[in-house]
Amino acid sequence: MRWIPLIAIFLYVYIEISIFIQVAHVFGVLLTLLLVIFTSIIGMSLVRNQGFKTFMQMQQKMAAGESPAAEMIKSVSLVLSGFLLLLPGFFTDFLGLLLLLPPVQKHLTMKLMPHLRFSRTPGGGFSAGADGGQTFDGEYQRKEEGPKRLEEHDDFRDNDDRHNR
């Protein structure tokens, strides 16, 4: 069980290097490096544009009093997509671009929606929780800590005033 993350990392590196070698064999090393940089830049601009669009949709849904659950899940897929596009390599770029496709985002939303619960807060916003936690109301009262200083006692002032006369 402890070997699974190590095997996954090894498999990821093997896939990325294999694809890079195959593409470099066809296009050349310099063009392949430029292609990796180009796909990262294009992917990040797509994530930025779609992220802004999703943010506007979330604001419209919240203003209308509707739950922005689908947009929140979509924003998670955008963040994950952006992370994958930042990593150099064709395999991660492919996965990142795959997460940008609306059908994939819709499928991900449908899979994750039953596991999330959204409720309206008194301030007008929404809170999300996967565990269905409870909220408890309560009151508190602040109490003075420690003894008062000597200057604040009336007896001390009276005695001090008598001695100074």
URNOR-V364786 format. One record per residue. PSI is psi in whole degrees, -180 to 180 (none if undefined). NEAR is the number of other C-alpha atoms within 10 Angstrom. Layout:
PSI/NEAR  PSI/NEAR
This chain:
-33/4  -18/6  -13/7  -47/9  -38/10  -41/10  -40/11  -43/11  -43/11  -43/11  -42/12  -48/14  -41/14  -45/12  -46/15  -45/15  -41/15  -46/14  -42/15  -43/18  -42/14  -44/12  -40/17  -33/15  -36/11  -47/10  -19/13  156/12  -46/14  -45/9  -34/13  -43/20  -43/16  -36/11  -40/16  -44/18  -43/17  -45/12  -35/19  -43/24  -46/14  -44/13  -42/22  -36/21  -36/13  -42/17  -42/25  -46/15  -46/12  -33/16  -41/20  -42/13  -43/13  -39/19  -41/17  -40/13  -38/16  -43/20  -41/14  -42/13  -42/15  -36/16  -32/12  -3/9  16/13  161/14  128/19  32/21  -47/20  -39/18  -33/21  -41/17  -38/19  -38/24  -32/21  -41/14  -32/21  -40/24  -44/17  -41/17  -44/24  -40/24  -44/15  -36/23  -25/27  -33/19  133/15  137/15  156/23  -35/23  -45/20  -34/20  -41/22  -46/16  -39/14  -44/26  -32/22  -39/14  -15/23  -15/21  132/10  -39/11  -37/11  -42/14  -39/21  -42/15  -43/10  -41/16  -44/19  -33/13  -35/10  -23/13  -42/14  -19/9  -6/11  146/13  131/14  137/15  152/12  132/14  160/9  -28/7  -3/6  -7/10  -170/14  145/16  145/12  143/16  136/12  -16/11  -5/9  39/12  166/9  154/6  134/6  133/5  150/4  171/5  157/4  160/5  129/5  131/5  150/6  133/7  139/6  169/6  156/6  156/9  159/7  -33/10  -23/10  -14/9  134/10  -37/10  -40/11  -41/12  -42/13  -45/10  -38/10  -38/12  -38/10  -38/9  -28/8  -14/6  none/5
